[in-house]
Amino acid sequence: MNEPTQDKSAPDTDALRQRIIELMQSVYDPEIPVNIYELGMVYDIQVDAEGNATVSMTLTSPACPVAGSLPGEVEWRLGTLEGLKSAKVNLVWEPPWTPEKMSEAAKLQLGMM
């Protein structure tokens, strides 16, 4: 009985997703000393079998001073990840961001616990 073979050229989507999370943990909202992942601003990360990534993220407010630049910065940084074929960032406003979306670590760092 033959074992199924895995396509060695296909990207490891779980590993890519983890590397995307690590990258998001190095991107900071300039007004808050916590990274955007721990702030809960990253809502979804999808990586397909070809290595294309789509990230849905929000900002703390539509009036955020970096609304015009932060999503582009994230998309640019994603484009530097080895093994990622393409990256797209979708800026979403639903559901709206609230402090409840922050991780426990972010709340602790900001003295909210």
N, C-alpha and C positions, 0 to 999 in steps of 0.2 A: 504494500500500500504506500503510495507516494504522499509525502507531506506537501501541503500547499507551499508554494514558493512566494516569498515576499519580494516585491519590486524594490531592488536596492536603490533605484534612482528616486523613488517616491519619498517625499519629505516626511519626517516624523512629526506629525501635527501636534501631538502632545508636548513634545520637546520645544517646538516652535512657540506654542502657546505659552509655555513656561518662560521662555526667553523674552516674549513680549511683555509678560507681567513684570519680569525683572527690569526691563527697559522702562516701563511705566513707573516703577518705583524710583527711577532716577530723574523724573520730570516733576518739577515743583510749580505750584501756583505761586507767582511772585509775591502775593500778598499774605500767604499763609505758609509757615515753615514746615509743611507736610507734603509728601508727594501725592500726585493726583490719584494713584491707585488706592492708597490708604485713606484718602479723603472720600473715596466712594464715587469719584467722578467718572470712572470707567464702568460702564453698564454691561458691556458684552464684548467678547473677543471670539471671533470665528476664524478658523484656519481651514481651508479646503485641502483636498488631496494633492492639488498642484502646488501648494505653498503660497496661496494668495490669502492675505489677512484682511479682515474687516473689523474695525474697532468702533463701537458705539460709545460715545462719551458725552458728558455734559460739562457745564461750568457751574460755579456756585451761583451765578446769576446772569441773566441775559445782558446786564449792564456791566459785566466784568470787563475791566480794562484790557484784558488780553484775549477777548472774544475773537478778535480778528487774527490773532497770531498763534495762540496756543494750539489749536487743532492742526494747523499747518506745521508747527514745530514737531508735534507728535508724529504726524505722517512722515515728515522728513527723517526723523530719528528711526522710525520703523523701517524705512527704506535702506538703512545702513545695516540691518540685521542679516548676517550671512545665512543663506538657505531660504530666505523669504523672497518669493518671486515678485510680489507686489503688495502694496499696503494702501488701504483706504480708511480714512477716519470720517465717520458720520457724526456730526454734532447734533444732539437731540435735546429736547427740552421736556419731554414726557418720559417718565415721571420727573417732576421738578426735583432738583437736588435739595436735600435738607441735611442738617448736621447728624441726623440719625443714620445716614448712609455711611458715616465714617467708621473705620475699624476701631476696635478697642484701643489699639496702640496709638492711633491718631488722637483719639479723645484724651488719652493719658498724656501724650506729648503736649497737647494744648491746654492741659489743666482742667479738662471738662469732666473728670472723674474724681 
